[in-house]
Amino acid sequence: MAHVLKFSNKDDEISYWKERSKEFEEKAQEIENEYEEFRESSSTLEKELEKSLEQSEQSFREMRTKCNRLTFDLDNFRVSTVS
């Protein structure tokens, strides 16, 4: 059931609605500020994750190259010991 507001005069009603309006504006500003902080921290985190991913991919490429080189060396060693 909805609560019906009753005011003793128009000035009280105007004051009430002005105050409610102010409360909503403040809450909207607070939410906007929180959203902006979230957006900035998300952007920072995204950049950090991208950098970490790039480093991991580079490390993986280096390890793959090293593994290929060692495999080649092992194959050469095997060939030289059989001969």
C-alpha positions as CSV (number, residue, x, y, z in Angstrom):
1,M,0.0,0.0,0.0
2,A,1.4,3.4,-1.0
3,H,2.1,6.0,1.7
4,V,0.2,9.2,1.0
5,L,2.0,12.4,2.0
6,K,0.0,15.1,3.5
7,F,1.2,18.6,4.1
8,S,-0.2,21.4,6.2
9,N,0.5,24.0,3.5
10,K,2.1,24.5,0.1
11,D,5.3,25.9,1.6
12,D,5.8,22.7,3.6
13,E,5.2,20.6,0.5
14,I,7.6,22.7,-1.6
15,S,10.3,22.4,1.2
16,Y,9.8,18.7,1.4
17,W,10.1,18.1,-2.4
18,K,13.1,20.5,-2.6
19,E,14.8,18.5,0.1
20,R,14.0,15.1,-1.6
21,S,15.3,16.5,-4.9
22,K,18.5,17.6,-3.2
23,E,18.9,14.1,-1.7
24,F,18.4,12.5,-5.1
25,E,20.9,14.8,-6.7
26,E,23.5,14.1,-4.0
27,K,22.9,10.3,-4.4
28,A,23.2,10.6,-8.2
29,Q,26.5,12.5,-7.8
30,E,27.8,9.9,-5.4
31,I,26.9,7.1,-7.8
32,E,28.5,9.0,-10.7
33,N,31.7,9.5,-8.6
34,E,31.8,5.8,-7.7
35,Y,31.2,4.8,-11.3
36,E,34.1,7.1,-12.4
37,E,36.4,5.5,-9.8
38,F,35.4,2.1,-10.9
39,R,36.0,2.9,-14.6
40,E,39.4,4.3,-13.8
41,S,40.4,1.3,-11.7
42,S,39.1,-1.0,-14.3
43,S,41.1,0.7,-17.0
44,T,44.2,0.5,-14.8
45,L,43.6,-3.2,-14.1
46,E,43.1,-3.9,-17.8
47,K,46.4,-2.2,-18.7
48,E,48.2,-4.2,-16.0
49,L,46.6,-7.5,-17.3
50,E,47.5,-6.7,-20.9
51,K,51.1,-6.0,-19.8
52,S,51.3,-9.2,-17.8
53,L,49.9,-11.2,-20.8
54,E,52.4,-9.7,-23.1
55,Q,55.2,-10.6,-20.7
56,S,53.9,-14.1,-20.4
57,E,53.6,-14.5,-24.2
58,Q,57.2,-13.2,-24.6
59,S,58.4,-15.6,-21.9
60,F,56.6,-18.5,-23.6
61,R,58.1,-17.6,-27.0
62,E,61.6,-17.5,-25.4
63,M,61.1,-20.9,-23.7
64,R,59.7,-22.4,-26.9
65,T,62.8,-21.2,-28.8
66,K,65.1,-22.6,-26.0
67,C,63.2,-25.9,-26.0
68,N,63.6,-26.2,-29.8
69,R,67.3,-25.4,-29.6
70,L,67.8,-28.0,-26.9
71,T,65.9,-30.6,-28.9
72,F,68.0,-29.8,-31.9
73,D,71.2,-30.1,-29.7
74,L,70.0,-33.4,-28.3
75,D,69.3,-34.8,-31.7
76,N,72.7,-33.8,-32.8
77,F,74.3,-35.3,-29.8
78,R,72.4,-38.6,-30.4
79,V,73.6,-38.6,-34.0
80,S,77.2,-37.9,-33.1
81,T,77.2,-40.7,-30.4
82,V,75.7,-43.3,-32.8
83,S,78.3,-42.6,-35.4
